[in-house]
Amino acid sequence: MIEVLRNFFKHTNDLPINPSWGIKPFGILQLSTAIFCIIIIVSTLLLIKKNKGKVSYYLKILSAILLSLELSRMIWLILVNRVDLATNLPLHFCYFSSLIICLSVFFDIKFLKSFSFLYIMPMGFASLFMYDPKSYHIFSFAYIEIYIYHSLLVIIPSIGIVTGLHKIEKRHFVYSVLLFAFIVLIVYKLNLIIGNGADYMYLITVLNPKLATYQMPFYPFFKVLMDKFSYFGSHLSSTVAFIVFPTLGLLISNIFKRREIN
């Protein structure tokens, strides 16, 4: 226990190499954590649905917590002297998602609320299962922060849909796909400037396998894209492939909409 407390705030690169220490990718502990988060997510949404009058209040509080977690992560990296331009800037989709969510909540931007549900929510959910725990202990700042953060990426965008207070319009679907494609282009350019360090959709496993601590489930898919379309083409191809997310999101939104009508 003393060793756990001593290593609570340490970065994975500063932790002792111990096969029995870290959490294994897709192991029992990681999957149990993901399932526990899903239970919390569902329970939270059901509780908020029963208190529709306070939805706006809940959204702002949860969004503030989400942004605080992002800031705490950056402060933590600074304090442990692990801020690296190539790998730690919030260029990952999940990390700049907090800014999009906060804009949608605090300024009541309907389109961004739809985008959050169509893209951010499913990717946040997928991240619960695909996060690389590296050599972290289950009781560590990085591990706890990452799971709370991604759970909020699922909860906040889902609140409006579950409570029936936000309706996704068809034009929002089109705008969301275009915005996502635009984000891909921005990240692609930044990756070139920085040096391909800030990976996008796990393409780092293809660009520089040495930087990957384990092979992501989508590795074969992205490798085919890389081999066939090159770096830039694979980004655009992945944008098209990930249209499945907003398509499913739109269907789910329509289901909740019909239930509210009935």
Residue frames relative to the residue before (quaternion, step in Angstrom):
aa qw qx qy qz dx dy dz
M 1.0000 0.0000 0.0000 0.0000 0.00 0.00 0.00
I 0.6285 0.5341 -0.3269 0.4613 3.56 1.04 -0.80
E 0.6468 0.5191 -0.3133 0.4626 3.56 1.03 -0.83
V 0.6267 0.5409 -0.3265 0.4562 3.57 1.04 -0.80
L 0.6706 0.4915 -0.2900 0.4739 3.58 0.92 -0.94
R 0.6413 0.5378 -0.3200 0.4439 3.56 1.02 -0.80
N 0.7601 0.3660 -0.1868 0.5034 3.57 1.08 -0.75
F 0.3221 0.7985 -0.4705 0.1928 3.60 1.30 0.07
F 0.7967 0.2981 -0.1460 0.5051 3.61 0.84 -0.96
K 0.4729 0.6979 -0.4396 0.3100 3.60 1.20 0.07
H 0.4666 -0.6428 0.5357 0.2864 3.53 -1.21 0.66
T 0.6523 -0.5496 0.3472 0.3897 3.58 -1.12 0.60
N 0.6540 0.5220 -0.3120 0.4500 3.58 1.10 -0.69
D 0.6989 0.4477 -0.2636 0.4915 3.58 1.26 -0.31
L 0.5408 0.6322 -0.3948 0.3899 3.56 1.29 -0.06
P 0.5544 -0.6069 0.4449 0.3556 3.59 -1.12 0.58
I 0.4637 -0.6684 0.5044 0.2895 3.56 -1.05 0.77
N 0.2187 0.7661 -0.5635 0.2184 3.54 -0.39 1.27
P 0.4105 -0.7478 0.4639 0.2390 3.64 -0.38 1.18
S 0.7162 0.4422 -0.2577 0.4744 3.60 1.03 -0.69
W 0.5676 0.6395 -0.3681 0.3652 3.58 1.28 -0.22
G 0.7807 0.4019 -0.2013 0.4341 3.55 0.62 -1.16
I 0.5239 -0.6037 0.5035 0.3281 3.51 -1.38 0.28
K 0.3868 -0.7406 0.5021 0.2230 3.57 -0.77 1.00
P 0.5315 -0.6195 0.4686 0.3378 3.60 -1.00 0.80
F 0.8460 0.0539 -0.0934 0.5221 3.56 -0.88 1.03
G 0.4042 0.6979 -0.4823 0.3420 3.55 1.19 0.57
I 0.7478 -0.4050 0.2782 0.4465 3.57 -1.31 0.07
L 0.6752 0.5047 -0.3054 0.4428 3.60 0.89 -0.91
Q 0.6804 0.4811 -0.3030 0.4624 3.58 0.89 -0.86
L 0.6654 0.4888 -0.3046 0.4749 3.59 0.92 -0.86
S 0.6251 0.5309 -0.3328 0.4655 3.59 1.06 -0.73
T 0.6293 0.5278 -0.3255 0.4685 3.57 1.04 -0.78
A 0.6590 0.5142 -0.3022 0.4581 3.57 0.94 -0.92
I 0.6624 0.4980 -0.2990 0.4732 3.59 0.94 -0.89
F 0.6242 0.5314 -0.3290 0.4688 3.59 1.02 -0.81
C 0.6490 0.5165 -0.3120 0.4632 3.59 0.99 -0.84
I 0.6358 0.5297 -0.3265 0.4568 3.58 1.01 -0.80
I 0.6263 0.5283 -0.3277 0.4704 3.58 1.03 -0.79
I 0.6526 0.5028 -0.3013 0.4801 3.58 0.98 -0.87
I 0.6376 0.5407 -0.3195 0.4461 3.59 0.98 -0.88
V 0.6879 0.4773 -0.2760 0.4720 3.58 0.82 -1.04
S 0.6562 0.5163 -0.3080 0.4560 3.59 0.93 -0.89
T 0.6528 0.5197 -0.3056 0.4586 3.57 0.98 -0.88
L 0.6681 0.5018 -0.2973 0.4620 3.58 0.92 -0.90
L 0.6513 0.5104 -0.3147 0.4651 3.59 1.00 -0.78
L 0.6485 0.5146 -0.3123 0.4660 3.59 1.02 -0.80
I 0.6696 0.4899 -0.2965 0.4729 3.57 0.95 -0.88
K 0.6140 0.5622 -0.3464 0.4325 3.59 1.05 -0.74
K 0.6615 0.5032 -0.2983 0.4693 3.58 1.13 -0.66
N 0.7496 0.3098 -0.1827 0.5556 3.59 1.26 -0.33
K 0.0307 -0.8591 0.5109 -0.0089 3.57 0.73 1.11
G 0.6028 0.6001 -0.3515 0.3910 3.56 1.12 -0.62
K 0.7470 0.3701 -0.2011 0.5144 3.57 1.19 -0.49
V 0.2852 0.8013 -0.4893 0.1929 3.60 1.25 0.30
S 0.6491 0.5273 -0.3169 0.4474 3.58 0.90 -0.92
Y 0.6470 0.5198 -0.3015 0.4693 3.57 1.02 -0.87
Y 0.6652 0.5061 -0.2979 0.4611 3.59 0.91 -0.95
L 0.6455 0.5409 -0.3163 0.4367 3.57 0.96 -0.89
K 0.6869 0.4845 -0.2832 0.4617 3.57 0.92 -0.92
I 0.6434 0.5174 -0.3212 0.4639 3.57 1.00 -0.80
L 0.6895 0.4797 -0.2779 0.4661 3.58 0.86 -0.98
S 0.6399 0.5200 -0.3216 0.4656 3.59 1.06 -0.75
A 0.6310 0.5248 -0.3226 0.4716 3.57 1.06 -0.78
I 0.6363 0.5152 -0.3189 0.4775 3.58 1.05 -0.80
L 0.6320 0.5464 -0.3209 0.4462 3.57 1.00 -0.89
L 0.6855 0.4731 -0.2785 0.4783 3.56 0.88 -0.97
S 0.6240 0.5435 -0.3291 0.4549 3.57 1.08 -0.75
L 0.6324 0.5292 -0.3235 0.4640 3.58 1.06 -0.76
E 0.6408 0.5169 -0.3209 0.4682 3.56 1.02 -0.81
L 0.6653 0.4921 -0.2939 0.4783 3.57 0.98 -0.88
S 0.6450 0.5234 -0.3234 0.4532 3.58 0.99 -0.84
R 0.6185 0.5419 -0.3405 0.4559 3.57 1.08 -0.71
M 0.6753 0.4843 -0.2978 0.4700 3.58 0.92 -0.89
I 0.6347 0.5184 -0.3229 0.4735 3.59 1.02 -0.81
W 0.6300 0.5406 -0.3210 0.4558 3.57 1.02 -0.87
L 0.6642 0.5039 -0.3044 0.4607 3.59 0.91 -0.90
I 0.6325 0.5210 -0.3248 0.4722 3.57 1.09 -0.73
L 0.6877 0.5050 -0.2814 0.4391 3.57 0.88 -0.98
V 0.7311 0.3792 -0.2365 0.5156 3.58 1.04 -0.72
N 0.4400 -0.7349 0.4196 0.3003 3.54 1.36 0.26
R 0.5059 0.6398 -0.4286 0.3887 3.55 0.93 0.97
V 0.3661 0.7084 -0.5183 0.3090 3.58 1.12 0.59
D 0.0333 0.7985 -0.5952 0.0836 3.54 -0.47 1.23
L 0.5075 -0.6941 0.4204 0.2896 3.56 -0.66 1.12
A 0.7053 0.5034 -0.2681 0.4209 3.55 0.96 -0.88
T 0.8288 0.2650 -0.1103 0.4802 3.59 0.98 -0.71
N 0.7694 0.4188 -0.2046 0.4367 3.60 1.09 -0.49
L 0.4513 0.6466 -0.4892 0.3727 3.58 1.19 0.11
P 0.5165 -0.6669 0.4335 0.3170 3.62 -1.02 0.68
L 0.2451 0.7894 -0.5231 0.2079 3.57 0.70 1.09
H 0.4919 0.6236 -0.4468 0.4117 3.55 1.24 -0.18
F 0.6234 -0.5817 0.3647 0.3741 3.56 -1.01 0.78
C 0.6715 0.5202 -0.3054 0.4304 3.57 0.90 -0.91
Y 0.7071 0.4940 -0.2832 0.4192 3.58 1.00 -0.75
F 0.7112 0.3621 -0.3027 0.5210 3.61 0.98 -0.49
S 0.4248 0.6905 -0.4610 0.3608 3.56 1.30 0.11
S 0.5918 0.5851 -0.3678 0.4149 3.58 1.09 -0.67
L 0.6423 0.5180 -0.3201 0.4654 3.59 1.05 -0.74
I 0.6485 0.5153 -0.3110 0.4661 3.57 0.98 -0.87
I 0.6609 0.5087 -0.3032 0.4609 3.57 0.93 -0.91
C 0.6682 0.5010 -0.3056 0.4574 3.59 0.89 -0.90
L 0.6266 0.5224 -0.3340 0.4722 3.60 1.02 -0.74
S 0.6751 0.5058 -0.2952 0.4486 3.58 0.92 -0.91
V 0.7010 0.4735 -0.2633 0.4638 3.58 1.03 -0.82
F 0.7596 0.4120 -0.2241 0.4505 3.58 0.67 -1.09
F 0.7586 0.3097 -0.1933 0.5396 3.61 1.18 -0.48
D 0.3855 -0.7700 0.4397 0.2551 3.56 1.36 0.24
I 0.2430 0.7693 -0.5432 0.2326 3.58 0.80 1.06
K 0.3818 -0.7807 0.4509 0.2035 3.56 -0.23 1.33
F 0.6600 0.5268 -0.3157 0.4327 3.57 0.88 -0.95
L 0.6794 0.4809 -0.2939 0.4698 3.59 0.94 -0.86
K 0.5841 0.5517 -0.3704 0.4661 3.58 1.17 -0.54
S 0.6527 0.4995 -0.3032 0.4821 3.56 1.04 -0.82
F 0.6370 0.5295 -0.3184 0.4609 3.57 0.97 -0.88
S 0.6368 0.5453 -0.3212 0.4403 3.56 1.00 -0.86
F 0.6962 0.4519 -0.2754 0.4850 3.57 0.99 -0.82
L 0.6962 0.5031 -0.2780 0.4300 3.59 0.95 -0.88
Y 0.8113 0.2396 -0.1087 0.5221 3.58 1.02 -0.76
I 0.7225 0.4665 -0.2695 0.4333 3.57 0.70 -1.11
M 0.6530 0.5432 -0.3164 0.4224 3.58 0.88 -0.94
P 0.7192 0.4294 -0.2918 0.4617 3.67 0.68 -0.93
M 0.6543 0.4998 -0.3251 0.4651 3.60 1.04 -0.68
G 0.6113 0.5329 -0.3426 0.4742 3.55 1.12 -0.65
F 0.6388 0.5250 -0.3103 0.4690 3.55 1.05 -0.84
A 0.6632 0.5052 -0.3054 0.4600 3.59 0.91 -0.92
S 0.6378 0.5561 -0.3214 0.4250 3.57 1.07 -0.76
L 0.5465 0.6101 -0.4025 0.4089 3.59 1.17 -0.44
F 0.7423 0.3845 -0.2062 0.5085 3.56 1.11 -0.69
M 0.7677 0.3950 -0.1960 0.4649 3.59 1.09 -0.61
Y 0.3961 0.7078 -0.4925 0.3156 3.59 1.21 0.24
D 0.3521 -0.7307 0.5477 0.2052 3.56 -0.95 0.90
P 0.2629 -0.8118 0.5010 0.1443 3.64 -0.28 1.21
K 0.2771 -0.7890 0.5015 0.2216 3.58 1.32 -0.22
S 0.7428 -0.3725 0.2729 0.4848 3.61 -0.79 -0.95
Y 0.3490 0.7586 -0.4871 0.2559 3.58 1.21 0.41
H 0.4157 -0.6428 0.5790 0.2807 3.51 -1.30 0.52
I 0.6199 -0.5587 0.3857 0.3934 3.59 -1.13 0.53
F 0.7140 0.3445 -0.2249 0.5665 3.59 1.19 -0.56
S 0.4347 0.6482 -0.5030 0.3713 3.56 0.32 1.33
F 0.6451 -0.5503 0.3602 0.3889 3.57 -1.13 0.62
A 0.6823 0.5107 -0.2986 0.4295 3.58 0.79 -1.03
Y 0.6875 0.4917 -0.2846 0.4523 3.58 0.90 -0.95
I 0.6764 0.4866 -0.2884 0.4717 3.58 0.92 -0.92
E 0.6609 0.5231 -0.3066 0.4423 3.58 0.91 -0.95
I 0.6776 0.5178 -0.3037 0.4248 3.56 0.86 -0.96
Y 0.7032 0.4618 -0.2796 0.4627 3.60 0.97 -0.77
I 0.6150 0.5074 -0.3520 0.4903 3.59 1.06 -0.62
Y 0.6388 0.5538 -0.3103 0.4346 3.55 0.97 -0.95
H 0.7361 0.4204 -0.2423 0.4719 3.58 0.73 -1.03
S 0.5743 0.5566 -0.3827 0.4626 3.59 1.17 -0.44
L 0.6543 0.5025 -0.3028 0.4772 3.58 1.03 -0.80
L 0.6006 0.5546 -0.3573 0.4516 3.59 1.13 -0.59
V 0.6623 0.4617 -0.2935 0.5120 3.57 1.22 -0.45
I 0.6864 0.5201 -0.2846 0.4212 3.57 0.87 -0.99
I 0.7117 0.4974 -0.2878 0.4039 3.59 0.62 -1.13
P 0.7066 0.4394 -0.2977 0.4679 3.67 0.74 -0.87
S 0.6646 0.5320 -0.3007 0.4300 3.60 1.15 -0.61
I 0.5290 0.6726 -0.4034 0.3242 3.59 1.15 -0.55
G 0.6866 0.4954 -0.2917 0.4451 3.58 0.82 -0.97
I 0.6685 0.4981 -0.2934 0.4679 3.57 1.05 -0.77
V 0.6803 0.5012 -0.2842 0.4530 3.58 0.87 -0.99
T 0.7205 0.4234 -0.2449 0.4916 3.59 0.99 -0.81
G 0.4504 -0.7100 0.4342 0.3232 3.57 1.27 -0.24
L 0.5040 0.6759 -0.4071 0.3512 3.59 1.25 0.22
H 0.7501 0.2574 -0.2012 0.5750 3.59 1.26 -0.10
K 0.1499 -0.7866 0.5962 0.0576 3.55 -0.85 1.02
I 0.3143 -0.7443 0.5592 0.1860 3.57 -0.84 0.96
E 0.2458 -0.7749 0.5692 0.1224 3.55 -0.69 1.13
K 0.6365 -0.5537 0.3748 0.3845 3.57 -1.19 0.54
R 0.6353 0.5263 -0.3389 0.4522 3.59 1.03 -0.71
H 0.5832 0.5682 -0.3688 0.4483 3.59 1.17 -0.54
F 0.5973 0.5654 -0.3485 0.4496 3.56 1.12 -0.71
V 0.6784 0.4861 -0.2815 0.4735 3.57 0.88 -0.99
Y 0.6646 0.5062 -0.3012 0.4597 3.58 0.90 -0.93
S 0.6426 0.5408 -0.3217 0.4371 3.57 1.02 -0.81
V 0.6465 0.5111 -0.3128 0.4722 3.57 0.98 -0.87
L 0.6637 0.5005 -0.2979 0.4693 3.59 0.98 -0.86
L 0.6466 0.5114 -0.3205 0.4665 3.59 0.98 -0.82
F 0.6464 0.5215 -0.3196 0.4561 3.56 0.96 -0.87
A 0.6440 0.5132 -0.3140 0.4725 3.58 1.00 -0.84
F 0.6368 0.5266 -0.3160 0.4662 3.58 1.06 -0.79
I 0.6361 0.5247 -0.3194 0.4669 3.57 1.01 -0.85
V 0.6140 0.5563 -0.3383 0.4462 3.56 1.03 -0.81
L 0.6662 0.5066 -0.3014 0.4569 3.58 0.93 -0.90
I 0.6372 0.5280 -0.3228 0.4593 3.57 1.01 -0.83
V 0.6845 0.4799 -0.2841 0.4695 3.56 0.84 -1.01
Y 0.6062 0.5565 -0.3487 0.4486 3.58 1.04 -0.76
K 0.6813 0.4826 -0.2858 0.4703 3.59 0.88 -0.96
L 0.6621 0.5029 -0.3058 0.4639 3.58 0.92 -0.87
N 0.6199 0.5451 -0.3385 0.4517 3.56 1.05 -0.76
L 0.6480 0.5145 -0.3138 0.4657 3.57 1.03 -0.81
I 0.6594 0.5108 -0.3015 0.4620 3.56 1.01 -0.88
I 0.7189 0.4469 -0.2439 0.4732 3.56 0.87 -1.01
G 0.5525 -0.6175 0.3999 0.3919 3.55 1.05 -0.69
N 0.6154 -0.5954 0.3357 0.3925 3.57 1.04 0.80
G 0.4108 0.7303 -0.4644 0.2867 3.58 1.15 0.43
A 0.7074 0.4184 -0.2619 0.5059 3.56 0.91 -0.92
D 0.2184 -0.8322 0.4969 0.1136 3.55 0.04 1.27
Y 0.2098 -0.7628 0.6025 0.1049 3.52 -1.20 0.61
M 0.8386 -0.0474 -0.0158 0.5425 3.55 -0.66 1.13
Y 0.6804 -0.5465 0.2804 0.3997 3.56 0.94 0.98
L 0.3612 0.7472 -0.4935 0.2603 3.60 1.19 0.36
I 0.4800 0.6634 -0.4414 0.3669 3.57 1.25 -0.19
T 0.5952 0.5698 -0.3642 0.4341 3.59 1.14 -0.54
V 0.6833 0.4346 -0.2742 0.5187 3.57 1.25 -0.42
L 0.6787 0.5086 -0.2866 0.4456 3.56 0.93 -0.94
N 0.7945 -0.0645 0.0815 0.5982 3.54 0.94 -0.90
P 0.2270 -0.8306 0.4954 0.1146 3.60 0.24 1.29
K 0.5795 0.6059 -0.3766 0.3940 3.59 1.14 -0.56
L 0.6638 0.5069 -0.3010 0.4602 3.58 1.16 -0.58
A 0.6204 0.5458 -0.3410 0.4482 3.58 1.24 -0.31
T 0.3506 -0.7571 0.5140 0.1989 3.58 -0.74 1.05
Y 0.7768 -0.0497 -0.0087 0.6277 3.57 1.25 -0.30
Q 0.5693 -0.6257 0.4181 0.3310 3.54 -1.20 0.51
M 0.3890 -0.7320 0.5126 0.2236 3.56 -0.72 1.10
P 0.6369 -0.5563 0.3708 0.3839 3.61 -1.14 0.55
F 0.7192 0.4467 -0.2508 0.4694 3.58 1.08 -0.73
Y 0.3284 0.7923 -0.4730 0.2016 3.59 1.29 0.02
P 0.6802 0.4814 -0.3251 0.4471 3.68 0.71 -0.91
F 0.6318 0.5478 -0.3277 0.4397 3.58 1.03 -0.85
F 0.7205 0.4348 -0.2517 0.4779 3.58 0.83 -1.01
K 0.5919 0.5638 -0.3705 0.4411 3.59 1.12 -0.57
V 0.6298 0.5189 -0.3265 0.4770 3.57 1.03 -0.79
L 0.6447 0.5180 -0.3171 0.4642 3.57 0.98 -0.87
M 0.6580 0.5168 -0.3060 0.4543 3.56 0.95 -0.93
D 0.6836 0.4964 -0.2860 0.4522 3.58 0.88 -0.97
K 0.7388 0.4362 -0.2262 0.4613 3.55 1.02 -0.82
F 0.8273 0.2346 -0.0890 0.5027 3.58 0.91 -0.91
S 0.4512 -0.6727 0.4498 0.3762 3.62 1.29 -0.11
Y 0.7669 -0.3968 0.2493 0.4386 3.56 -1.33 0.08
F 0.7086 0.4530 -0.2673 0.4703 3.59 0.76 -1.04
G 0.6745 0.5078 -0.2954 0.4471 3.56 0.91 -0.92
S 0.6342 0.5362 -0.3340 0.4459 3.56 1.06 -0.72
H 0.6137 0.5413 -0.3449 0.4598 3.58 1.10 -0.66
L 0.6758 0.4756 -0.2927 0.4811 3.56 0.90 -0.91
S 0.6418 0.5260 -0.3207 0.4566 3.57 1.02 -0.80
S 0.6517 0.5044 -0.3156 0.4703 3.56 1.01 -0.81
T 0.5879 0.5675 -0.3614 0.4492 3.58 1.14 -0.63
V 0.6638 0.4887 -0.2915 0.4853 3.55 0.98 -0.90
A 0.6591 0.5256 -0.3072 0.4415 3.57 0.93 -0.94
F 0.7210 0.4569 -0.2537 0.4550 3.56 0.98 -0.85
I 0.3701 0.6981 -0.5098 0.3402 3.58 1.23 0.35
V 0.5031 0.6534 -0.4171 0.3821 3.57 1.25 -0.37
F 0.6114 0.5702 -0.3518 0.4210 3.61 1.07 -0.68
P 0.7303 0.4022 -0.2699 0.4817 3.64 0.65 -0.98
T 0.5829 0.5738 -0.3770 0.4345 3.59 1.14 -0.55
L 0.6707 0.4706 -0.2836 0.4982 3.58 0.93 -0.92
G 0.6356 0.5453 -0.3240 0.4401 3.56 1.01 -0.82
L 0.6500 0.5133 -0.3089 0.4675 3.56 1.01 -0.84
L 0.6403 0.5210 -0.3178 0.4664 3.58 1.01 -0.80
I 0.6558 0.5035 -0.3035 0.4736 3.59 0.95 -0.90
S 0.6354 0.5351 -0.3202 0.4555 3.56 1.01 -0.86
N 0.6625 0.5044 -0.3008 0.4649 3.58 0.98 -0.85
I 0.6106 0.5495 -0.3466 0.4529 3.58 1.09 -0.70
F 0.6757 0.4752 -0.2852 0.4862 3.59 0.91 -0.93
K 0.6209 0.5513 -0.3371 0.4437 3.57 1.06 -0.76
R 0.6707 0.4920 -0.2896 0.4735 3.59 0.95 -0.88
R 0.6296 0.5321 -0.3318 0.4587 3.58 1.06 -0.74
E 0.6406 0.5199 -0.3235 0.4634 3.58 1.05 -0.75
I 0.6461 0.5248 -0.3138 0.4568 3.57 1.06 -0.83
N 0.6888 0.4721 -0.2738 0.4771 3.56 0.99 -0.90
